[in-house]
């Protein structure tokens, strides 16, 4: 099994562009939900999974027990 890593994606560079400007409102920004391997906000703004992966930064390697717990829907 290949190692899994926790990653972080910075939305800030997008907040001055087109439909993403609306996300500067914290209430709207906090409406984000996971959808089909991506994320989406209440008014339809989203990022494709490729963008999230390619433009994110690796933070740390996840422990196997953490990965297995998350797969079962538990928080470790």
matplotlib code that plots the C-alpha trace (Angstrom):
import matplotlib.pyplot as plt

x = [0.0, 1.4, 1.7, -1.1, -0.3, -2.4, -2.4, -3.5, -5.0, -4.8, -7.9, -6.7, -5.2, -8.7, -10.7, -10.2, -11.4, -14.9, -17.4, -14.8, -15.1, -18.3, -16.2, -14.7, -17.9, -17.0, -20.6, -20.6, -17.0, -17.9, -20.7, -18.1, -18.9, -17.0, -18.6, -17.3, -13.6, -13.7, -15.2, -18.2, -19.9, -23.6, -23.7, -21.9, -18.3, -16.0, -12.5, -11.8, -9.9, -6.9, -6.6, -6.9, -4.2, -1.7, -1.9, -1.9, 1.1, 1.9, 1.9, 2.6, 2.3, -0.8, -0.4, -1.9, -4.3, -5.5, -6.1, -8.0, -10.2, -11.1, -12.0, -14.4, -15.8, -14.2, -12.0, -8.6]
y = [0.0, 3.4, 6.0, 8.7, 12.3, 15.1, 18.0, 21.6, 23.7, 27.5, 29.1, 32.7, 33.2, 32.5, 34.8, 37.8, 35.9, 35.6, 33.4, 32.8, 36.5, 35.5, 33.2, 36.2, 36.2, 33.9, 32.6, 31.5, 30.2, 28.0, 26.3, 24.1, 20.4, 17.4, 16.3, 13.4, 13.7, 17.5, 20.4, 22.6, 25.7, 26.4, 28.6, 26.1, 27.2, 24.2, 23.0, 19.8, 17.1, 17.5, 21.2, 20.4, 17.7, 19.5, 22.9, 21.6, 21.2, 18.0, 18.5, 15.1, 11.4, 9.9, 6.9, 3.7, 3.5, 7.0, 6.1, 2.9, 4.8, 7.5, 4.8, 3.4, 6.9, 7.2, 10.1, 9.1]
z = [0.0, -0.9, 1.8, 2.1, 3.0, 4.5, 2.0, 2.2, -0.7, -0.5, -2.0, -1.5, -5.0, -6.4, -4.2, -6.6, -9.7, -11.1, -9.2, -6.4, -5.2, -3.4, -1.2, 0.5, 2.6, 5.5, 5.8, 2.2, 2.5, 5.4, 3.4, 1.7, 1.4, -0.1, -3.4, -5.6, -4.6, -4.7, -2.8, -3.6, -2.0, -1.6, -4.8, -7.0, -6.9, -7.0, -7.8, -9.8, -7.9, -10.2, -9.2, -5.5, -5.8, -8.1, -6.4, -2.8, -0.6, 1.3, 5.1, 6.6, 6.1, 7.7, 10.0, 8.8, 11.8, 11.0, 7.4, 8.3, 10.8, 8.3, 5.8, 8.3, 9.0, 12.4, 13.6, 15.0]

ax = plt.figure().add_subplot(projection="3d")
ax.plot(x, y, z, "-o")
ax.set_aspect("equal")
plt.show()
